[in-house]
Amino acid sequence: MTLELYTRVGCDLCEQMLEAVLPLIRGRAKLTLVDIDQDADLRQRFDTRLPVLCAGEDELMAGQFDRGALIQWLVSQQV
């Protein structure tokens, strides 16, 4: 399982979400950091909503960390 965290350099909220997500997913999912400023389409899509955590096409949270949403997603991924 892989999650994507859409972020940009210097984003304090992005750093906070990263710090909150990592302990919960350790050993359960991989995390890919995506700098939206490297892609015009991503910048247009996510610019004012950062940080955004996605699982494929599913957006799990945007703007603020939502522990419940992440836990629910992790539980739903267990086989």
TIKOLKOL-848199 format. One line per 3 residues: number of its first residue (from 1); their letters; for each residue x, y, z of N, C-alpha, C, CB. Coordinates in steps of 0.05 Angstrom, whole numbers. Glycine has a CB too. Example, Ala and Ser with C-alpha at 12.3 -4.5 7.8 and 13.67 -1.06 7.14 Angstrom:
BEGIN
1	AS	264 -114 156 246 -90 156 264 -66 156 226 -89 181; 257 -45 142 273 -21 143 258 1 157 282 -12 114
END
This chain:
BEGIN
1	MTL	17 -23 0 0 0 0 18 25 0 -19 0 24; 10 44 -16 25 69 -18 7 93 -15 41 70 -44; 15 112 1 1 137 4 18 159 -9 -5 143 34
4	ELY	5 180 -19 19 202 -30 12 227 -13 12 207 -60; 33 241 -5 29 266 10 37 289 -9 45 267 37; 17 304 -18 22 327 -36 30 350 -18 -3 333 -54
7	TRV	53 362 -25 65 382 -8 81 402 -24 83 368 13; 94 420 -10 114 438 -23 134 446 -2 100 464 -35; 157 454 -12 179 462 5 170 487 22 205 469 -11
10	GCD	176 486 48 169 509 65 141 509 76 174 534 50; 126 488 71 98 487 81 97 475 109 80 470 61; 92 492 129 91 483 157 69 462 161 87 506 175
13	LCE	46 466 150 24 446 153 32 420 141 -2 457 140; 46 420 119 56 396 106 74 381 125 69 402 79; 93 395 137 112 382 156 97 370 180 133 403 165
16	QML	77 384 190 61 374 212 46 349 205 42 396 222; 34 349 181 20 325 172 39 302 169 5 330 146; 62 306 157 82 285 154 90 273 181 107 296 139
19	EAV	95 290 200 102 280 227 80 264 240 110 304 245; 55 271 234 32 257 246 27 231 232 7 274 245; 31 230 205 25 206 190 45 184 193 23 214 160
22	LPL	71 191 193 92 171 193 90 150 215 118 184 195; 85 158 240 84 137 261 60 118 258 82 150 288; 38 128 246 14 111 243 17 91 220 -10 129 238
25	IRG	32 98 200 34 80 177 59 62 177 34 96 151; 77 68 195 102 52 197 96 22 197 119 60 221; 107 8 178 103 -21 176 77 -29 163 104 -33 203
28	RAK	60 -9 156 34 -15 144 31 -5 116 12 -4 161; 44 18 110 41 30 83 67 46 78 16 48 82; 71 51 52 93 68 44 82 96 39 107 57 18
31	LTL	100 116 41 92 143 37 110 156 16 92 159 63; 97 167 -4 112 182 -25 105 211 -22 105 172 -53; 126 228 -20 122 257 -19 123 268 -47 144 271 -2
34	VDI	103 284 -54 100 295 -81 101 326 -79 74 285 -95; 121 338 -90 124 367 -90 107 378 -112 154 377 -92; 85 391 -106 66 401 -127 79 423 -144 41 411 -114
37	DQD	99 436 -134 111 458 -150 128 448 -172 128 475 -131; 132 422 -174 147 409 -196 129 402 -220 161 385 -186; 102 406 -216 83 398 -237 60 418 -238 72 369 -232
40	ADL	57 432 -260 37 453 -263 9 443 -258 38 465 -291; 2 419 -267 -24 408 -262 -30 403 -233 -28 381 -278; -10 391 -219 -13 387 -190 -15 413 -175 10 370 -180
43	RQR	1 432 -183 0 458 -169 -27 471 -172 22 477 -181; -39 469 -196 -66 480 -200 -87 464 -184 -73 479 -230; -84 438 -182 -103 422 -168 -102 425 -138 -98 393 -175
46	FDT	-78 427 -126 -75 427 -97 -65 452 -84 -56 405 -90; -59 473 -100 -45 497 -90 -55 507 -63 -47 518 -110; -80 512 -60 -91 525 -36 -101 505 -15 -113 545 -43
49	RLP	-98 479 -21 -110 459 -3 -89 442 12 -127 440 -19; -64 449 9 -42 433 21 -43 432 51 -15 444 12; -34 411 63 -25 386 50 -49 369 43 -6 371 69
52	VLC	-45 351 24 -66 332 16 -54 304 17 -77 339 -13; -68 286 31 -59 258 33 -78 241 16 -58 248 62; -67 225 -2 -83 209 -20 -74 180 -20 -82 220 -49
55	AGE	-93 163 -25 -88 134 -30 -97 129 -58 -102 115 -8; -79 129 -77 -87 127 -105 -104 151 -113 -102 101 -110; -128 146 -123 -146 168 -131 -163 178 -107 -164 159 -153
58	DEL	-162 164 -85 -178 171 -62 -164 192 -44 -185 147 -45; -177 214 -40 -166 235 -23 -175 229 6 -175 264 -32; -156 225 24 -162 218 51 -165 243 69 -140 200 63
61	MAG	-150 264 63 -152 288 79 -137 311 65 -140 284 107; -146 335 71 -133 359 60 -133 381 80 -148 368 34; -112 396 81 -110 419 99 -101 413 127 -136 433 100
64	QFD	-115 394 140 -108 387 168 -108 357 171 -128 400 187; -91 348 189 -89 319 195 -115 310 207 -66 314 213; -125 287 197 -149 274 207 -142 245 215 -172 274 186
67	RGA	-135 242 240 -127 216 250 -148 194 245 -121 217 280; -173 201 250 -194 181 246 -196 172 217 -221 193 254; -193 190 198 -194 182 170 -171 163 162 -193 207 152
70	LIQ	-147 169 173 -124 152 167 -128 125 180 -98 165 176; -136 124 205 -141 98 218 -162 82 203 -150 103 248; -183 95 195 -204 81 180 -193 69 154 -228 100 174
73	WLV	-177 84 140 -165 74 115 -147 51 121 -150 97 101; -130 53 142 -112 31 148 -127 6 155 -94 39 171; -148 8 170 -164 -15 178 -177 -28 153 -186 -7 199
76	SQQ	-187 -11 135 -200 -21 111 -180 -36 92 -213 2 96; -154 -31 95 -135 -43 78 -125 -70 88 -111 -25 75; -132 -77 113 -123 -102 124 -138 -125 111 -127 -102 155
79	V	-124 -146 106 -136 -170 94 -139 -192 115 -119 -181 71
END
